[in-house]
Amino acid sequence: MSTLERGVYYIATDDWLVKEAKCSANRVRSLYDLPLAIATDSDLDLDVFDEVVRVKEPTRDFQDKVELFSETPFEETIYLDTDTYVCDDSALSELFT
């Protein structure tokens, strides 16, 4: 996996969290031209996400977020919880600056 400059990263170690992440990511994609990545143990095609970080043995608790955050494929990362819904195109714009 190559390191990309900037992007949005999700961590979802349950199928229901992947569904939430897809909804959130689709919204981000409609507002921004940023790559999207997800860390997951679920089978997932790249219909929404540009990068998939495969999780081998998830704990399915907060520990996953702590351990998997360092696996981001981006030099600069905006991490979003799976249930985050970005309301407008100004919500993330200033976070990289």
Backbone as CSV, one residue per row, in Angstrom:
resi,resn,N_x,N_y,N_z,CA_x,CA_y,CA_z,C_x,C_y,C_z
1,MET,0.853,-1.186,0.000,0.000,0.000,0.000,0.889,1.236,0.000
2,SER,0.630,2.138,-0.892,1.409,3.357,-0.950,0.847,4.398,0.018
3,THR,1.718,5.280,0.475,1.272,6.344,1.358,0.781,7.509,0.515
4,LEU,-0.431,7.906,0.749,-1.030,9.040,0.054,-0.906,10.277,0.939
5,GLU,-0.955,11.435,0.336,-0.738,12.656,1.095,-1.829,12.919,2.127
6,ARG,-3.074,12.976,1.700,-4.186,13.328,2.593,-5.385,12.455,2.294
7,GLY,-6.169,12.177,3.336,-7.384,11.417,3.101,-8.192,11.213,4.354
8,VAL,-9.326,10.558,4.173,-10.266,10.277,5.261,-10.199,8.781,5.561
9,TYR,-10.149,8.444,6.842,-9.911,7.071,7.295,-11.014,6.635,8.257
10,TYR,-11.527,5.447,8.015,-12.532,4.822,8.881,-11.974,3.506,9.423
11,ILE,-12.458,3.108,10.591,-12.141,1.803,11.157,-13.465,1.128,11.478
12,ALA,-13.700,-0.043,10.879,-14.995,-0.728,11.030,-14.760,-2.232,11.112
13,THR,-14.860,-2.784,12.306,-14.575,-4.207,12.488,-15.829,-5.022,12.791
14,ASP,-16.908,-4.644,12.220,-18.172,-5.393,12.231,-18.931,-5.008,10.968
15,ASP,-19.720,-5.933,10.449,-20.449,-5.649,9.204,-21.364,-4.436,9.328
16,TRP,-22.018,-4.277,10.463,-22.932,-3.140,10.619,-22.153,-1.819,10.644
17,LEU,-20.922,-1.838,11.165,-20.101,-0.629,11.146,-19.630,-0.308,9.725
18,VAL,-19.385,-1.341,8.938,-19.015,-1.125,7.533,-20.166,-0.448,6.792
19,LYS,-21.394,-0.871,7.051,-22.555,-0.223,6.412,-22.620,1.250,6.779
20,GLU,-22.406,1.554,8.070,-22.400,2.956,8.491,-21.269,3.720,7.806
21,ALA,-20.091,3.119,7.747,-18.936,3.775,7.130,-19.187,4.069,5.657
22,LYS,-19.824,3.132,4.960,-20.133,3.361,3.543,-21.060,4.562,3.373
23,CYS,-22.052,4.668,4.223,-22.982,5.807,4.152,-22.229,7.117,4.384
24,SER,-21.404,7.138,5.417,-20.618,8.326,5.711,-19.656,8.643,4.570
25,ALA,-18.973,7.635,4.067,-17.990,7.833,2.997,-18.643,8.321,1.702
26,ASN,-19.808,7.808,1.394,-20.518,8.288,0.205,-20.823,9.776,0.320
27,ARG,-21.187,10.203,1.520,-21.458,11.625,1.740,-20.179,12.450,1.585
28,VAL,-19.092,11.989,2.185,-17.817,12.696,2.046,-17.428,12.772,0.577
29,ARG,-17.562,11.673,-0.136,-17.208,11.623,-1.562,-18.032,12.633,-2.362
30,SER,-19.295,12.842,-1.981,-20.140,13.792,-2.714,-19.734,15.250,-2.478
31,LEU,-18.971,15.503,-1.424,-18.597,16.867,-1.068,-17.127,17.203,-1.314
32,TYR,-16.268,16.206,-1.307,-14.821,16.434,-1.358,-14.152,15.519,-2.370
33,ASP,-13.030,15.989,-2.864,-12.197,15.167,-3.731,-11.015,14.660,-2.898
34,LEU,-11.312,13.772,-1.957,-10.302,13.193,-1.081,-10.352,11.674,-1.196
35,PRO,-9.205,11.015,-1.108,-9.241,9.558,-1.061,-9.827,9.081,0.269
36,LEU,-10.464,7.932,0.212,-11.103,7.351,1.385,-10.506,5.974,1.651
37,ALA,-10.238,5.680,2.931,-9.697,4.371,3.308,-10.489,3.820,4.488
38,ILE,-10.501,2.493,4.581,-11.173,1.830,5.683,-10.315,0.664,6.156
39,ALA,-10.233,0.500,7.466,-9.612,-0.677,8.065,-10.752,-1.588,8.489
40,THR,-10.753,-2.828,7.991,-11.872,-3.723,8.273,-11.465,-5.181,8.145
41,ASP,-12.240,-6.029,8.796,-12.073,-7.473,8.641,-13.159,-8.037,7.733
42,SER,-14.071,-7.199,7.295,-15.168,-7.623,6.418,-14.696,-7.724,4.974
43,ASP,-15.331,-8.626,4.222,-15.076,-8.675,2.785,-15.686,-7.427,2.180
44,LEU,-14.899,-6.725,1.415,-15.337,-5.428,0.926,-14.687,-5.168,-0.420
45,ASP,-15.506,-4.742,-1.374,-14.917,-4.327,-2.628,-14.665,-2.828,-2.564
46,LEU,-13.992,-2.301,-3.537,-13.596,-0.891,-3.518,-14.618,0.005,-4.178
47,ASP,-15.898,-0.265,-3.977,-16.924,0.574,-4.586,-16.975,1.970,-3.989
48,VAL,-16.649,2.107,-2.723,-16.679,3.405,-2.065,-15.281,3.851,-1.668
49,PHE,-14.479,2.919,-1.188,-13.174,3.241,-0.624,-12.055,3.028,-1.645
50,ASP,-11.053,3.907,-1.565,-9.898,3.810,-2.450,-8.858,2.828,-1.912
51,GLU,-8.818,2.660,-0.611,-7.850,1.775,0.043,-8.574,0.974,1.121
52,VAL,-8.208,-0.302,1.246,-8.732,-1.148,2.317,-7.549,-1.708,3.090
53,VAL,-7.520,-1.433,4.389,-6.525,-1.999,5.286,-7.156,-3.241,5.893
54,ARG,-6.594,-4.391,5.619,-7.164,-5.658,6.107,-6.799,-5.876,7.570
55,VAL,-7.819,-6.165,8.383,-7.644,-6.427,9.811,-7.749,-7.931,10.023
56,LYS,-6.718,-8.529,10.595,-6.697,-9.985,10.747,-7.397,-10.474,11.994
57,GLU,-7.135,-9.866,13.136,-7.717,-10.330,14.391,-8.257,-9.150,15.198
58,PRO,-9.414,-8.645,14.836,-9.960,-7.488,15.559,-10.417,-7.868,16.964
59,THR,-10.349,-6.900,17.852,-10.867,-7.101,19.213,-12.343,-6.713,19.292
60,ARG,-12.804,-5.971,18.279,-14.183,-5.482,18.202,-14.563,-4.584,19.392
61,ASP,-13.597,-3.795,19.808,-13.845,-2.799,20.837,-12.951,-1.592,20.562
62,PHE,-12.880,-0.682,21.511,-12.129,0.567,21.318,-10.657,0.310,20.993
63,GLN,-10.133,-0.798,21.434,-8.732,-1.128,21.181,-8.428,-1.170,19.680
64,ASP,-9.395,-1.591,18.878,-9.191,-1.603,17.428,-8.852,-0.210,16.918
65,LYS,-9.571,0.796,17.387,-9.310,2.161,16.933,-7.897,2.590,17.307
66,VAL,-7.492,2.285,18.522,-6.167,2.690,18.990,-5.080,2.005,18.172
67,GLU,-5.209,0.710,17.974,-4.176,-0.037,17.266,-4.177,0.223,15.766
68,LEU,-5.337,0.384,15.180,-5.431,0.502,13.726,-5.239,1.919,13.198
69,PHE,-5.302,2.905,14.074,-5.114,4.269,13.582,-3.745,4.434,12.943
70,SER,-2.746,3.767,13.477,-1.398,3.895,12.918,-1.260,3.229,11.554
71,GLU,-2.264,2.491,11.122,-2.243,1.819,9.824,-2.806,2.688,8.696
72,THR,-3.124,3.924,8.993,-3.650,4.815,7.966,-2.699,4.893,6.781
73,PRO,-3.210,4.868,5.568,-2.348,4.976,4.388,-2.001,6.420,4.031
74,PHE,-2.412,7.364,4.858,-2.238,8.777,4.556,-1.188,9.422,5.457
75,GLU,-0.430,10.364,4.892,0.497,11.150,5.696,-0.281,12.077,6.631
76,GLU,-1.371,12.653,6.125,-2.265,13.495,6.916,-3.646,12.864,6.839
77,THR,-4.212,12.579,8.016,-5.449,11.798,8.090,-6.528,12.529,8.857
78,ILE,-7.725,12.510,8.294,-8.918,12.865,9.063,-9.601,11.548,9.375
79,TYR,-9.677,11.205,10.644,-10.372,9.992,11.061,-11.822,10.350,11.334
80,LEU,-12.741,9.581,10.775,-14.162,9.777,11.068,-14.738,8.492,11.638
81,ASP,-15.518,8.622,12.693,-16.278,7.475,13.177,-17.264,7.069,12.092
82,THR,-17.648,5.831,12.104,-18.524,5.312,11.050,-19.883,6.000,11.019
83,ASP,-20.325,6.523,12.157,-21.648,7.154,12.208,-21.602,8.670,11.982
84,THR,-20.472,9.174,11.493,-20.344,10.601,11.211,-20.960,10.921,9.857
85,TYR,-21.837,11.906,9.832,-22.454,12.356,8.588,-22.047,13.806,8.378
86,VAL,-21.271,14.072,7.341,-20.789,15.416,7.062,-21.924,16.203,6.411
87,CYS,-22.293,17.308,7.036,-23.487,18.053,6.595,-23.238,18.967,5.402
88,ASP,-22.073,19.607,5.353,-21.826,20.507,4.223,-20.345,20.534,3.887
89,ASP,-20.025,21.204,2.793,-18.661,21.160,2.291,-17.670,22.037,3.047
90,SER,-18.082,22.706,4.098,-17.137,23.469,4.908,-16.712,22.706,6.158
91,ALA,-17.341,21.587,6.431,-17.090,20.857,7.674,-15.663,20.333,7.798
92,LEU,-15.066,19.847,6.725,-13.723,19.265,6.782,-12.657,20.157,6.179
93,SER,-13.062,21.201,5.493,-12.136,22.008,4.705,-10.944,22.546,5.492
94,GLU,-11.143,22.982,6.699,-10.085,23.621,7.454,-9.266,22.654,8.299
95,LEU,-9.667,21.418,8.390,-8.970,20.488,9.278,-7.542,20.195,8.845
96,PHE,-7.244,20.186,7.571,-5.888,19.931,7.128,-4.976,21.129,7.334
97,THR,-5.556,22.332,7.416,-4.719,23.508,7.629,-4.572,23.762,9.103
